[in-house]
């Protein structure tokens, strides 16, 4: 008799970090992004983003109910002085600066804080790959 995968121990934790475009796709009902959110709803992954990403992704054409539904399936990371300092250092080390990279740097810090297999869903693959170690997967949306 063979054991099912769940009987071999806990599944490896997976974490998905969403940038503005990934969050916007989820709010608009993109099937692929909804599938990732469903994994979180089933407890198979964590989905996390930054408070700034929520502000950046807001689109007044989307209903409040839709936003609430998506937000109920993800965590919003606490971002304070320490994370801001770490993000600034990341940008400095990568020889990047300015508002174009600020939220990406914060997302990179959030991704680095996650446990298990971490994937960042983003439209800025090139920028984020400069800010995270190779162990973090950066996937284009």
N, C-alpha and C positions, 0 to 999 in steps of 0.2 A: 504494500500500500504506500502510495506517495503522499507526501505532505503538501498541503496547499501553501502558497507563498506566504500567506498571513500567519501560518503556524511556525515559520522559520524565525520569527521575531518581528519587532516593529519595522515598518517600512522606513526607508531613509526619508528624512524630512526634506521636502522640497520647498523652496521659497522663490516666488516670482515678484520681481520689483518692476513696477509700471512707471513709465515716463508719461508725459502729457499725451502723446499720440496714442499710446496703448490704452490709457485710461479713457480717452475720448472715444476710441473704438468700442470699448466695453460699454460705455454709456449709450452709444448709438446702436448697440445690439449686434455687433460683429460676432459671427458664430464662433470663430476661433478663440476670440477673447472670452466669450461667454463659457466656452468649454474649459478654459483655464480657471475661471472663477468657480465653475462647478466643482473642480477638484478641491478648491478651498472649502466650499460649502460641505463637502463630504469629509473634510478633515485630512485630506491627503496632501495638502500643500498650504502654505501661508502666502497670501498676496499682500504686498505692502507698497506704500508710496509715501511721498513727502507731503507736508501741508501745502508747500508752494505749488506742487503739481496739481493739487485740487483746484487751486485758484487759477493756474495757467490753463487747465483743461476745461474750465467752466464755459458752457455755451448756453446762452439764454434761450435757445430754441428747444432745449431739452427740459422735460417736465421734472419737477421736484421729486415726484414718485420714482422716476427712473434713476435719478441721482441717488436717492435714498436706498434703492434696491442694490445698486452697484456698491455703494459705500458700506452696506451691511455685510459684504463679502470680502472686505479688505481691512487691513490695519493701516492707520496713519501713524508713521513713526514720530516720536518726540524728537524735535531738533532744537538744540540749545547752543550755548557758547562752545562747548567742547566739539560738537559736530561741525559747527561753523569753522572752528580752528583747523580741524582735520581736513575739511573740504578746501580751505585756503591753501593748506600745505600740499594737498594733492595737485591743485592747479599750479602751484609754484613748481613742484617737481616735474610736472608735465609741460612746463613752459607755456601755460595757458593763463588767460585772465579775462576778466570782464563778465558782463551780464550774460553773454551768449553761453558761457560754460558754468555759470553759478549753480543752476538747478541740477545739471548733470553731475557736478561734483558732490552735491548733497546726496543725490541718488546713489552715487558710487560709495559714499560712506555708509549709507543705509544698507546697500548690498553687502558690503564687507562685514556688517554686524550680524547678518543672517546665518543660520546654522544649516548644514546639509548642502544639498545641491542647489545652487543659486543661479537663476536666470533673470537677466534684465531684458524686458521687452521695450524696445525703443525705436524711434525713427533716426536717432543719432548714433548709429553703430560706431562710426569712426571715432567720434569724441569719447564715448564711454569706454571703448577698448583701451584708450590711453590712460584711463583713470582706475581701472580695476585689474586685479591679477588674472592670469590665464585660467585659474580655477573657476572663475565666474563666467558663465556663458552669456554672451551679448547677442540677442536675437532681434533681427529687424522685423518690424510690424508694417 
